[in-house]
Every structure is written in C-alpha cells, then in structure tokens.
C-alpha cells in the first residue's frame, strides 16, 4: 500500500524556538520516516497580521535553516514556500465557495487571535485563512496534519471542505486528520502557558550557551520556594517542565530534591541549562554549517518547490476536470 501523506506548515516568523520544536517540528522529523511528507513555509499566511513583507524572504530562510538543522531531511520531506506554488490560491478560491462566512466566524482560533491582537475589524483574508490552509493541505492530498492543538479547528474546516467538494463534484480529496504531538505545549520563561517570540519568553534553537544560561537564570519558578532549602512544587514549576523534556533520566531525582528542599533553584536551573545545551549543541553546529552554505539551502528550497509544483499541477488538473473547467 502506498504511504500515507503528511502536509504541514508554519508561518515564517524567523528563527524558531523550543516551543516550535516540541509542538510540531519534533513530530515532523519522526513522521518523515513513516509518511510521505511535505512541509510548507506559509508566507502568505503572514499577511493576515503583517503587511510589511520586507523580511518575509529572510524569515523564511531562517526558518528553513532551523528545520534542516533540527533534522528534517529534504530527500524525505520536500520544503517549499506557499507563495511560489500558484495553485494554492487557485484552489483557495474554489474552496472559499464551499464554506459560509458564519462558519468561519465561529472558528475559536481566529476568535482568540482577534482578541489577543486586539483587532477591531478583521479582513476578509484573515477570516478566510483557514480556507487557504485547507488548500495547502488538500492540494497535496494530505491525509495527516501534524500540528499543535490550536490548529485543530482549522483541520476540522479542511475536513468539511473536502467532504463538500467530493459531494458536489466527485471524489478527489481525502478528509485529513490532525495529528497532535505527544508533549503538550512548552511554557514560556515567564510562566506564560505559551512560549512565543513576541512575548519575549522564548529560548531559540539558535541561542548560544551563554544566552540560554542567562535566560534560565531569570526564569520564573515556584513562588513558594523563596530560599534554597524551602520545599518546592515541581508540578507548578516551568523549569521542571523543561527538565521533563530535556533531562528525562533525571526527573525523579530532581523532583525529589526540589520537594525535600535539598535542591535549590539555582542548581536546578544549571542542570536544566546543561540539558537544553546538550540537546541544542548538534542543532547549533548544523545551523552554522548551513549558514556557511547558503547555496545548498537555496537548492533545497528550489528542489522542494519543483516537487511541490508537480503534485499541485496534477491535483489542479483533476479538480478542473471534475468541475468541467477544462
Ligand atoms: N496556520 C498555521 C499556523 O498559523 C500554518 C499553516 C499554514 C499550516 N498552512 C498549513 C499548518 C497547513 C498545517 C497545514 O501555524
């Protein structure tokens, strides 16, 4: 049986942080061995909240370098920019007729964004971006979409649109399933539930050792553990969440030490810094290597865009044929 296909993507906002890795990238890297994978740099999606496009290309390249440094393999996972494959916008137009404005207005992820960014009057394109995302997924007939929790409502919209298209014009598209990561989202250094560059509470994949040390030193811990030997509560401490991910062998010992008061926050943070640095060290090395070999990085993109274009063409011919738009 043919391998199932994955399509997933991220908005290019420049260098990635550990939250991106834990929430999505790690999953992509594992799944590329099981699935036929396609990964998209969602540059048009950036326009929903930012019209200054002067950095989009550089941000896209920075993100691509992080993908590669973390272990996405271009042989297994073509990577490409959404804006370079014109079929995305073509399919998006057709799909936009298959969903009501009221349905899009009910989307909780878009509602949260409108609230968080304090948007007074949402644009037509912003409201409809899950439809563009649907075209991203279905153009490649993605069966599975590995994303974070916040993207699940969008994948549900994709399923509805796929069903609607297939009913109207005949079977073309699969109904894609979201594939969540095992690890919940990583909290930010300030204790916010979400790590985010704009909240300035993130550890970047490209941060050097000293930077990480400094960031962790300032990280929020259990407010009840004021002095070194006070007993602490690992379950409320974000540093402990990081230990869970980056020091899995030592978590029991760390939790015991924290609870009993034997382990102080300063030492605990040092251990955490070491764990994160150990994890990031090979990624950092690979990143430097890639930064010194930009021709290779550009080739990866050109190759990915070539492969994506072939599939996009094929799907659009099928769509046009079914719709008798030949
Ligand atoms: N909307 C996603 C985000 O904001 C990015 C994205 C665009 C995406 N197209 C996609 C994710 C297709 C999965 C599949 O992060």
Boltz pocket constraint, residues with backbone or C-beta under 6 A from the ligand:
constraints:
  - pocket:
      binder: B
      contacts: [[A, 7], [A, 8], [A, 9], [A, 10], [A, 11], [A, 40], [A, 42], [A, 45], [A, 132], [A, 133], [A, 136], [A, 137], [A, 145], [A, 146], [A, 147], [A, 151]]
      max_distance: 6.0
